[in-house]
Amino acid sequence: MSDLTVHIRGNGNATVVVVSGRVDSVTAVALDEEFGKVARDNKRIVLDLNDVAYLSSAGVRAILKVSQTAQRSGGGVSLVRIPTSVAQVLENVGVTTAMRSFASVDEAVAGF
């Protein structure tokens, strides 16, 4: 699971973005572009990180950027199904205190 894949789908009043693979300094550029496309049309975004094998600081920056864009539109970003290794990175930089996280996509969608 080294390549980055991003799948986008609607789910009620939110858009779910499923991220898989490694988010490093190279792949974070593509992730940032995908997040930008989603944030232009959607203000409620759920990021499903269950299949993220690695998250670098560049990936954290992409997550924070899409969150700020969604918040400026009156929405927000929720994180779901965060693997332990990714959760540690997000905790270390304070993202988990700034963003809501949920155990499932349905819970996150209902949280908006």
LINWO-V184003 format. One record per backbone hydrogen bond with DSSP energy under -0.5 kcal/mol. CO is the residue of the C=O (numbers start at 1). NH is the residue of the N-H. E is the energy in kcal/mol with one decimal. If there is no record, write none. Layout:
co/nh/e
CO/NH/E
CO/NH/E
//
This chain:
co/nh/e
2/22/-0.8
5/20/-2.5
7/18/-3.1
9/16/-3.4
11/14/-1.1
14/11/-2.6
15/46/-2.9
16/9/-2.4
16/18/-0.6
17/19/-0.6
17/48/-2.6
18/7/-2.3
19/51/-0.7
20/5/-2.4
21/53/-2.2
21/54/-1.0
22/24/-0.7
23/56/-2.6
24/28/-2.4
26/29/-0.8
26/30/-0.5
27/31/-2.1
28/32/-2.7
29/33/-1.8
30/34/-2.3
31/35/-2.8
32/36/-2.1
33/37/-1.9
34/38/-2.2
35/39/-2.9
36/40/-1.4
37/41/-0.8
38/41/-0.8
38/42/-1.5
43/45/-0.6
43/76/-2.4
44/15/-2.5
45/47/-0.5
45/78/-2.4
46/17/-3.3
46/48/-0.7
47/49/-0.8
47/80/-2.6
48/19/-2.4
49/52/-2.1
49/83/-0.6
51/21/-2.7
51/53/-0.6
54/23/-2.9
56/60/-1.9
57/61/-2.3
58/62/-1.7
59/63/-2.1
60/64/-2.6
61/65/-2.4
62/66/-2.1
63/67/-2.0
64/68/-2.4
65/69/-2.1
66/70/-2.4
67/71/-2.4
68/72/-2.1
69/73/-0.9
70/73/-0.5
70/75/-2.8
71/74/-1.7
76/45/-2.5
77/100/-0.6
78/47/-3.1
79/102/-2.6
80/49/-2.3
81/83/-0.5
83/87/-2.9
84/88/-2.1
85/89/-1.3
86/90/-2.5
87/91/-2.7
88/92/-2.4
89/93/-1.3
90/95/-2.1
90/96/-0.8
91/94/-1.2
94/97/-0.6
94/98/-0.9
95/98/-0.6
95/99/-1.8
100/79/-2.7
102/81/-1.4
104/108/-1.9
105/109/-2.8
106/110/-2.2
107/111/-1.2
109/112/-1.4
//
